[in-house]
Amino acid sequence: MGNADYEYPSIMNGESAGTGIHRVEIPPPQPFFKSLKNTVKETLFPDDPLRQFKNQTPLRKFILGLQYFFPIFEWGSRYNFGFFKSDLIAGITIASLAIPQGISYAKLANLPPILGLYSSFVPPLVYAIMGSSRDLAVGTVAVGSLLMASMIGNEVNATENPALYLHLAFTATFFAGLFELALGFFRLGFIVDFLSHATIVGFMGGAATVVILQQLKGILGLEHFTHATDVVSVLRSVFTQIHQWRWESAVLGFCFLFYLMMAKFFSQKRPKLFWISAMAPLTSVILGTILVYLTHAEKHGVAVIGELKKGLNPPSIMDLSFGSAYMTTAIKTGIVTGVISLAEGIAVGRSFAMFKNYHIDGNKEMIAFGMMNIVGSCTSCYLTTGPFSRSAVNFNAGCKTAVSNIVMALAVMVTLLLLTPLFHFTPLVVLSSIIISAMLGLIDYNAAIHLWHVDKFDFLVCISAYIGVVFANIEIGLVLAVGLSLLRVLLFIARPRTLVLGNIPDSMIYRNVEHYPNTNNVPGVLILDIGAPIYFANSSYLRERISRWIDEEEDKLKSSGETTLQYVILDMGAVGNIDTSGISMLEEVKKNLDRRDYKLVLANPGAEVMKKLNKSKFIETLGQEWIFLTVGEAVGACNFMLHSCKPKSTTDEASQKWSNNV
């Protein structure tokens, strides 16, 4: 190419007085271990948690460390009686919800109902000391309970071998806590981020649907029911036992469900009346218990809870089955339920923190969740997290700090010590109604519609999770949704967007020609924008895509009779990094362009890219004079040489006209 060796003025002098073009600098060399340290720090410590310890005395560092791991020491010094009044009201309110929900969710997990109360006593106390959220109310959740029942129930029948099933539940809870603690301690919270919003919406909706269908057993008063969770098996179990349906149980169940839904409706219409919805579950339990006691409905097909053990949590550390033949099942259940409970708890905590304009530390939350599940597994509790329904009641009740969890735990303690005999006649159908009412709120169809309007692929992920959970099982639905989410990440990496850029009239701005149809083509110059880091996974695709852009540009120029192509500019602004495969790709692109007598030009490369291009000697091969800070400077240099190195022609007139417009 005749003008390839022509020296643009800015190249020789570093900066041209007329154009103001600057040389692209190569970053100074950095020792490998320092670079590795910075990379690890940005990966694991993006919030720089150690900055508060700088320039502090040893005593002050000890106090700050204590406050970091036990936030209660940080906000406790500012606690006052005004806060306590608000936390007292909130704690009593959520206790009224926690007691019936705890019993209900324990039944859902095929565990003794008393474990639901145990799990609402010890874990909230641990979280109040170690948690960073002011609004999160700790307790058992329906999705975690169903997951535990499904995964452990596939190996051990809770009815035939209740002791082993109970021990595996404690062991799974221990491993869930250990996994959560490890994620927080080693700063690996970004793993939970692979559960995208679309995945959680679909999974929660599917799990809620499954839970609702499972409650048909209690509503219809059926004694025998399928252990499968898919909709086909559940409906088959329901409709093959029509002759065993109990109309008394069904009438009672639908009446209480109607009452619960109306209470929720009124609370949504008038937020100040939130307490109506919050008190409705406990009111249902009380009314249902009185009704059964007075009518002796337990003798007419209405199943009741029966005797609940009085007293506080007995130790269960000796019940952890580390040597069991089902150890793998316990570990797998713990990891899956741990991830799901983390995702739900952190998402709920962050949502309410946003309303009150404060920040919660995700890694602190993981440590707190891990510790409360480890301690809980040793004190007869099963999996706990921060459920949305309970936290919403806590928030609306005006809680100020985590003391509301302590008040709730104390209320549950009083119940365990004094009031458990009163639950003897509580009908199971009321518990089923409470669960159904809570689960209907988790089917967020508005969020699914929003996903459809905004991002069709996210909607596909959401629906895949929902269908997988409802028609197969919870594990398949979760794996399917996470798999699709990871596939999308891989597609972003392996098939990055490459765009042709054009010049916006009367400016030095270059944008996508499809997005801005009024842009001008630069005669003799093809400008391509690469929209992602260049790695081994996408280097082959980018090589073929760049070659195709060049071929299409040549065909377009030939058909229109315009100037021939002379320069190909790659805008590297979005290329945050490049590996050896990417460098090899650039070398192949350059060789291909050299064969066609074109010149490769780079614009806006970052420091990391420049460092690797320099170490690989690619800059020497290309020539540093062909690397520019901006696309505008690169185009200006190419246009200057097109004017300076060729005799006047139709091509030059078109180029000059473009230059004058700019």
Summary of the structure (lengths in Angstrom):
residues: 662
radius of gyration: 32.4
end to end distance: 25.7
largest distance: 107.0
contacts: 2309
relative contact order: 0.13
helix: 66%
strand: 6%
